[in-house]
Amino acid sequence: MKITLAQLNFLIGDFEGNTDKMLAAVAQAKKEKSDIIVFPELSVCGYPPRDFLEFDDFIAKSEAAVIKLAKAAQDIAIVVGSPVKNPVVEGKDLYNSALFLVEGKIKHIQHKTLLPTYDVFDEYRYFETATEWNIVEYKGKRIALTVCEDIWNIGNENPLYRVCPMDEMIDQKPDFILNLSASPFSYKQANTRIHIIKANVERYKIPVFYVNYAGAQTELIFDGGSLVVSPDGKVFDEMNYFAESIKTYDLEQVTEGGKDRPQPKNKMTLIHDALVTGVRDYFGKLGFEKAILGLSGGIDSAVTAVIAARALGADNVRLVLMPSQYSSDHSVNDARELAVNLGCQYDIVPIEEVYQSYMQSLKPHFWGKEFNVTEENLQARIRGMFLMAFSNKFGNILLNTSNKSEMAVGYGTLYGDMCGGLSVIGDVYKTEVFELARYMNKDGEVIPENTITKPPSAELRPDQKDSDSLPDYAILDEILHLYIEERQGPKEITARGFDEKLVKRVLRLTNINEFKRHQTAPVLRVSPKAFGMGRRLPIVGKYLA
Amino acid sequence: MKITLAQLNFLIGDFEGNTDKMLAAVAQAKKEKSDIIVFPELSVCGYPPRDFLEFDDFIAKSEAAVIKLAKAAQDIAIVVGSPVKNPVVEGKDLYNSALFLVEGKIKHIQHKTLLPTYDVFDEYRYFETATEWNIVEYKGKRIALTVCEDIWNIGNENPLYRVCPMDEMIDQKPDFILNLSASPFSYKQANTRIHIIKANVERYKIPVFYVNYAGAQTELIFDGGSLVVSPDGKVFDEMNYFAESIKTYDLEQVTEGGKDRPQPKNKMTLIHDALVTGVRDYFGKLGFEKAILGLSGGIDSAVTAVIAARALGADNVRLVLMPSQYSSDHSVNDARELAVNLGCQYDIVPIEEVYQSYMQSLKPHFWGKEFNVTEENLQARIRGMFLMAFSNKFGNILLNTSNKSEMAVGYGTLYGDMCGGLSVIGDVYKTEVFELARYMNKDGEVIPENTITKPPSAELRPDQKDSDSLPDYAILDEILHLYIEERQGPKEITARGFDEKLVKRVLRLTNINEFKRHQTAPVLRVSPKAFGMGRRLPIVGKYLA
């Protein structure tokens, strides 16, 4: 028996486009004499469809796509993911299901049992959990269908659910497991995924065919890495990362045993490729080509510019240098040098005149008040306004250049440097931004060395340095990581040897700046805990505030 | 037996403040010789605590608060809501529980069964569902403890859950039901609540004591309206709306029968009072006193200003008039008249000079390009910048004045008129804003008549009217209501008699502007479906786009 895994990139709600892409994959699988082709979770509508699932019209269109695919399932079985209506009045109205299509018909449906409802996932918001589990027989083989999380309750110390759907199906003696997934990237995900699937093979002693999405949906990046694991617990094949791929496997060969030849999983390579994918698909799927961003000469905008140029092409990235009276000479030079290195168009728009014009208008109202954060923010906001004016006039989407460290502690100006349609490095701590810059320069200097080595500064008042307001990034980032990714409290973090007052201050800053993060662009997610939909906190509250 | 319901306003994560408030209520109940005092759902930590629940430190502080309250439960029983750890490894780590405290001890714990995970609710993100149901005996009475949603699977046609916890407890012959709630306001909620509780009484034939929060938590406004319903199915008492209240009831009297004396539920009164509560608590709970907003002479900013003045006091509201070359004379006059009527400080800051300064700086870059939405947006953004400058300099929080209609179709400028820390009327359609203005003027003109009667205009180009770009608000709002609140698709809406092209355009505009709404302030929720946490849609997608 031959099994094809179709690791594809779908667009949410593009029923026609998604179906066409699947039909093309079916044609290819047929050419390869495959018996079964498997698509990822909810492939007809794209993942995550979110509240579109609450529209009958959206469900009807998903059903129509399934019917169309069933008609194409001639001489091949198609396994596809779709929302399916729950016929029972009690309970949620939908299931998240794997459908086995053969010869024009839906031969079998297995609903998803384990509905992830944590971090970025909201599946129990829409779906009822399965209460029946049956394998499907096809061409003499007995097949267990599972959907993503269904196999994730095994292989971890604190299982989130009380049931394991495979425990319910194993007595029916399946020959192998198909898993339809939509499992978003983090720099830890590829290793975890292999661990979990191996744990399933160890427990059930049958091969697993796991197929994932490749491509980004707004902030979620799906890294592909679809897997075939042999009954000996070794990886038979791991598909490539961040790219579509259609591959056909011979079940007999898979059963003979795997070879465990892992792809490299260098953290910076993964983050870099993920961000490029995220930017590419954000633009491509929205039907935009051109980006714009402000280049300060600092490292955040430099790294963002490189990602943008690699994702969209240098011709599609416009850079704007906006020096003020507080900008150092090297800032403009470093920024210009990067623009030249990348081959991007750049404009220089000094902000001082507009700034003076604001100060003139505000003079009668601010009489007797001293220069403070107001004037600093004003400079950042004038830059944001210039960038948005370019964006509006030329149709370039503004990319946000804030990093995770400053987003955490609120070291950024709302409606200023926090502007932009997509936050490219908002899930990358400052110390990781430096690593990323070094990684980008590995085959020759793209980002000017001076941008990497000079002390970070917002340059909003004379001789300002980030270190005037913030602790060393090495320390700050460690504390933030313990708080955000590890969910540790002040006592636990202090127990690691950090200064108690500093810990308290960092946690407080993080909590009271939730209002700023609430108003920022979606953040490309590369860590296990990114700002945005995966981290939901009250704006008004007193906890550690 | 005497039962006290404590309809109170808590602050998320303020364990000390919340406990102190509860202890004061206990003291009052004791004075009234009460046997039991009941607090709302998750009262020790405030609702909704959201991802703070993922911090062990937060749970430990909740537990400590429960212990403190248990110690105070002398000669009175205290029923309180708190997160409780799940001792079993499998499943979520927490329960959402009602705890019955007597004489220093936790006498009984009943976990919540039905975990709302829709609209603004995320409870399955954190909590395991109860699988055991037991009544508690106290002073010869048998008491069924339920938490909010636990009694909401009854009395509606499409029940969301497969179990009803009261069905499991009724065989244990409880004498009455206590329900600890955190049930957020919408203008339909008070009626629905009474309907649901009556349906429970009808089914179980015993009285229900239902206690709710009063007060706002960021965007969610809790309206109180706590209820006692007698076994005859009539309301014995309904507490007032939007205000704290502690009342003691005699079980015997309640059992004798109710009187069904409903409080008035005028939609505009409810929305008005809800918004005042929302603004008051947003400021009060964050520790701020002063608001600022831009007054255009139009109806949206006028209504927002009135809400702000009523919530915070006229002395705490600063209004800024920012005319441009496109502003009509009446705009400034209408705005000034309102400011005088309210008794608020106002400033006039013309934007033209700054605008010209921007245009001068952009001239070389925009050479040969015509005036378009860029220049319109620029004006809106200059106003946003002025307001933020005032906000930063004087410590006033900027209030956003966008209405629901324009937020839906994207008729607003990101980082311009969409600025602000809180969206006051972002869940109020334009036609409802007019109703609200009339309601505000019912006891004498506050909002100038001209503001209400003139045709709406953004005044960003000569002789501009909203009706140049948008359909009549009466039609637009109906279509939006069908799409947003009723979740109807294009076919269903067109079948109501609306023009097909128009419907398609409105739905498309609504979907493609998700990116703008993503970056706006939290929206005070007054309808059953508000923008924000209760409506979660992909930014990148092709559905109806």
Interface residues (C-beta under 8 A of the other chain):
Chain A: L11 I12 G13 D14 G17 G46 P48 P49 R50 D51 F52 E54 F55 D56 D57 F58 V89 E90 G91 K92 D93 T117 Y118 D122 Y124 R125 E157 N158 P159 L160 Y161 R162 A216 Q217 T218 D281 Y282 K285 L286 D347 V349 P350 I351 E353 V354 Q356 S357 Y358 Q360 S361 L362 H365 F366 K369 N372 V373 T374 N377 L378 R381 I382 G384 M385 F386 M388 A389 F390 N392 K393 L414 Y415 C419 G421 R487 Q488 G489 P490 K491 E492 F515 H518 Q519 T520 A521 P522 M533 R535 R536 L537 P538 I539 V540 G541 K542 Y543 L544 A545
Chain B: L11 I12 G13 D14 G17 G46 P48 P49 R50 D51 F52 E54 F55 D56 D57 F58 A60 V89 E90 G91 K92 D93 T117 Y118 D122 Y124 R125 E157 N158 P159 L160 Y161 R162 Q217 T218 D281 Y282 K285 L286 D347 V349 P350 I351 E353 V354 Q356 S357 Y358 Q360 S361 L362 H365 F366 K369 N372 V373 T374 N377 L378 R381 I382 G384 M385 F386 M388 A389 F390 N392 K393 L414 Y415 C419 G421 R487 Q488 G489 P490 K491 E492 F515 H518 Q519 T520 A521 P522 M533 R535 R536 L537 P538 I539 V540 G541 K542 Y543 L544 A545
